Amino acid sequence: NQCGIGDEGAAALADALQENRRLLTLELGENCISDKGAKSLGNCLSQNATLIGLSLWHNRVFADGAEALADGLRVNSTIEWIGLGCNHIGDIGAKAIADALLANAENSRLKWLALGGNSISDRGVASLAEMLQAGKLESLGLGGNAVGDVGAKKLAEALKTNTTLKSLGLADNRIGDDGAVVLANALLESETLEKLVVSGNEIRNDGASQLAAALAKNRSLQSLFIAENDFSDEAGKRFVEVLAKHNTTLRKLDVHDSAMTDEGVDELVKSLQDTGLTSLGGETTTTTKKDRNDALRKSKSGNIIPAASRKEDELPT
């Protein structure tokens, strides 16, 4: 990462990998690689049979580069993770990657795909959702894009039948109550999703309350990140009701920087201190009421989980 190798360096590495049979991961984040370099790496993916991980985080890859990488993914049978966060692939690039994985569903081993910060809208998400219904992905990161309620609905439909996805990252998008409700409905049927990140969206009381209600039945979700949304004590009480009485599997709940009052935060901490939660607001729970209250109050003001840390799964390197 951060070596300034550019397209020429990417091409040289791609050529070397035609013969190399030992290198397993290639991390090329922040290297000024454009579509030209991505095309070289896409060609490499179509021929190399040992590489399992490729990161092109924060480069200059647009749709053409994504299409070239997709061409490689159509035949590759070894790559397990790809990080393309903070590029510019857009809906066209997202569709190309989704179509390639769908075409290669039988042989592809890809489990982890990070596409955060790529200007992907509901249109691109529709293609990715279709791919989820037939693919083998375990983690999909889409934070920092332009996903709205329509895209959330497509993903929710896929979650109802998908049996492999464990983590879905949707932080900092445009999902409102309607999108949160359909995701909540999907949680009622999903038996595999373990982590859902919807922080930094446009979710209010209705959407947050429905997500809370879904936890009464869902037994797979272990982490729910719903911070930086505009829900109040009303939704907070719903979380208390469900988690204190009906759910024993959730371990992490992040609600910092919501519209909850200090009184609502106090009630949340008090009511959940004896549940199975190990983390409130991103901080490991402590043994005393005062410590837990202070921890969540700090997280409510954003002091426990800085934005960069919260986005770790959405825009990985």
URVENWO-V641204 format. One record per residue. N is the residue number from 0. RES is the residue in one letter. NEAR is the number of other C-alpha atoms within 12 Angstrom. Layout:
n=N res=RES near=NEAR
n=N res=RES near=NEAR
//
This chain:
n=0 res=N near=22
n=1 res=Q near=18
n=2 res=C near=16
n=3 res=G near=17
n=4 res=I near=23
n=5 res=G near=28
n=6 res=D near=29
n=7 res=E near=22
n=8 res=G near=23
n=9 res=A near=37
n=10 res=A near=25
n=11 res=A near=19
n=12 res=L near=29
n=13 res=A near=31
n=14 res=D near=22
n=15 res=A near=19
n=16 res=L near=28
n=17 res=Q near=24
n=18 res=E near=17
n=19 res=N near=18
n=20 res=R near=15
n=21 res=R near=15
n=22 res=L near=21
n=23 res=L near=20
n=24 res=T near=27
n=25 res=L near=28
n=26 res=E near=31
n=27 res=L near=37
n=28 res=G near=32
n=29 res=E near=27
n=30 res=N near=27
n=31 res=C near=28
n=32 res=I near=37
n=33 res=S near=37
n=34 res=D near=31
n=35 res=K near=29
n=36 res=G near=35
n=37 res=A near=45
n=38 res=K near=31
n=39 res=S near=36
n=40 res=L near=45
n=41 res=G near=40
n=42 res=N near=31
n=43 res=C near=36
n=44 res=L near=37
n=45 res=S near=30
n=46 res=Q near=28
n=47 res=N near=32
n=48 res=A near=28
n=49 res=T near=26
n=50 res=L near=33
n=51 res=I near=29
n=52 res=G near=31
n=53 res=L near=38
n=54 res=S near=40
n=55 res=L near=49
n=56 res=W near=37
n=57 res=H near=32
n=58 res=N near=39
n=59 res=R near=31
n=60 res=V near=43
n=61 res=F near=35
n=62 res=A near=31
n=63 res=D near=30
n=64 res=G near=36
n=65 res=A near=45
n=66 res=E near=34
n=67 res=A near=33
n=68 res=L near=45
n=69 res=A near=38
n=70 res=D near=31
n=71 res=G near=34
n=72 res=L near=41
n=73 res=R near=32
n=74 res=V near=29
n=75 res=N near=34
n=76 res=S near=27
n=77 res=T near=28
n=78 res=I near=38
n=79 res=E near=31
n=80 res=W near=35
n=81 res=I near=42
n=82 res=G near=44
n=83 res=L near=47
n=84 res=G near=43
n=85 res=C near=35
n=86 res=N near=41
n=87 res=H near=32
n=88 res=I near=41
n=89 res=G near=37
n=90 res=D near=34
n=91 res=I near=30
n=92 res=G near=36
n=93 res=A near=47
n=94 res=K near=33
n=95 res=A near=33
n=96 res=I near=44
n=97 res=A near=41
n=98 res=D near=33
n=99 res=A near=35
n=100 res=L near=41
n=101 res=L near=30
n=102 res=A near=24
n=103 res=N near=27
n=104 res=A near=27
n=105 res=E near=17
n=106 res=N near=20
n=107 res=S near=32
n=108 res=R near=30
n=109 res=L near=40
n=110 res=K near=29
n=111 res=W near=35
n=112 res=L near=44
n=113 res=A near=46
n=114 res=L near=52
n=115 res=G near=43
n=116 res=G near=40
n=117 res=N near=39
n=118 res=S near=32
n=119 res=I near=38
n=120 res=S near=36
n=121 res=D near=31
n=122 res=R near=29
n=123 res=G near=36
n=124 res=V near=46
n=125 res=A near=32
n=126 res=S near=32
n=127 res=L near=44
n=128 res=A near=38
n=129 res=E near=32
n=130 res=M near=37
n=131 res=L near=39
n=132 res=Q near=28
n=133 res=A near=27
n=134 res=G near=37
n=135 res=K near=29
n=136 res=L near=38
n=137 res=E near=29
n=138 res=S near=36
n=139 res=L near=44
n=140 res=G near=46
n=141 res=L near=52
n=142 res=G near=44
n=143 res=G near=41
n=144 res=N near=40
n=145 res=A near=32
n=146 res=V near=43
n=147 res=G near=38
n=148 res=D near=32
n=149 res=V near=29
n=150 res=G near=36
n=151 res=A near=42
n=152 res=K near=31
n=153 res=K near=31
n=154 res=L near=44
n=155 res=A near=37
n=156 res=E near=30
n=157 res=A near=35
n=158 res=L near=41
n=159 res=K near=27
n=160 res=T near=26
n=161 res=N near=30
n=162 res=T near=24
n=163 res=T near=29
n=164 res=L near=38
n=165 res=K near=30
n=166 res=S near=35
n=167 res=L near=43
n=168 res=G near=45
n=169 res=L near=51
n=170 res=A near=44
n=171 res=D near=36
n=172 res=N near=40
n=173 res=R near=32
n=174 res=I near=40
n=175 res=G near=35
n=176 res=D near=30
n=177 res=D near=29
n=178 res=G near=36
n=179 res=A near=45
n=180 res=V near=30
n=181 res=V near=33
n=182 res=L near=45
n=183 res=A near=38
n=184 res=N near=31
n=185 res=A near=35
n=186 res=L near=40
n=187 res=L near=29
n=188 res=E near=27
n=189 res=S near=33
n=190 res=E near=24
n=191 res=T near=28
n=192 res=L near=39
n=193 res=E near=31
n=194 res=K near=35
n=195 res=L near=44
n=196 res=V near=44
n=197 res=V near=50
n=198 res=S near=43
n=199 res=G near=35
n=200 res=N near=38
n=201 res=E near=33
n=202 res=I near=38
n=203 res=R near=34
n=204 res=N near=31
n=205 res=D near=28
n=206 res=G near=36
n=207 res=A near=46
n=208 res=S near=34
n=209 res=Q near=33
n=210 res=L near=42
n=211 res=A near=41
n=212 res=A near=33
n=213 res=A near=34
n=214 res=L near=42
n=215 res=A near=30
n=216 res=K near=27
n=217 res=N near=30
n=218 res=R near=25
n=219 res=S near=31
n=220 res=L near=38
n=221 res=Q near=31
n=222 res=S near=33
n=223 res=L near=42
n=224 res=F near=43
n=225 res=I near=47
n=226 res=A near=45
n=227 res=E near=35
n=228 res=N near=37
n=229 res=D near=31
n=230 res=F near=38
n=231 res=S near=31
n=232 res=D near=27
n=233 res=E near=28
n=234 res=A near=33
n=235 res=G near=45
n=236 res=K near=30
n=237 res=R near=32
n=238 res=F near=42
n=239 res=V near=33
n=240 res=E near=24
n=241 res=V near=29
n=242 res=L near=36
n=243 res=A near=28
n=244 res=K near=20
n=245 res=H near=22
n=246 res=N near=27
n=247 res=T near=24
n=248 res=T near=28
n=249 res=L near=36
n=250 res=R near=32
n=251 res=K near=31
n=252 res=L near=42
n=253 res=D near=46
n=254 res=V near=50
n=255 res=H near=43
n=256 res=D near=34
n=257 res=S near=37
n=258 res=A near=28
n=259 res=M near=31
n=260 res=T near=25
n=261 res=D near=24
n=262 res=E near=19
n=263 res=G near=29
n=264 res=V near=38
n=265 res=D near=27
n=266 res=E near=27
n=267 res=L near=41
n=268 res=V near=42
n=269 res=K near=26
n=270 res=S near=27
n=271 res=L near=38
n=272 res=Q near=30
n=273 res=D near=23
n=274 res=T near=28
n=275 res=G near=24
n=276 res=L near=34
n=277 res=T near=26
n=278 res=S near=33
n=279 res=L near=42
n=280 res=G near=42
n=281 res=G near=35
n=282 res=E near=31
n=283 res=T near=25
n=284 res=T near=31
n=285 res=T near=21
n=286 res=T near=18
n=287 res=T near=14
n=288 res=K near=20
n=289 res=K near=16
n=290 res=D near=20
n=291 res=R near=32
n=292 res=N near=31
n=293 res=D near=27
n=294 res=A near=33
n=295 res=L near=44
n=296 res=R near=34
n=297 res=K near=25
n=298 res=S near=34
n=299 res=K near=35
n=300 res=S near=25
n=301 res=G near=25
n=302 res=N near=21
n=303 res=I near=27
n=304 res=I near=31
n=305 res=P near=21
n=306 res=A near=26
n=307 res=A near=18
n=308 res=S near=16
n=309 res=R near=36
n=310 res=K near=32
n=311 res=E near=24
n=312 res=D near=35
n=313 res=E near=42
n=314 res=L near=37
n=315 res=P near=36
n=316 res=T near=33
//
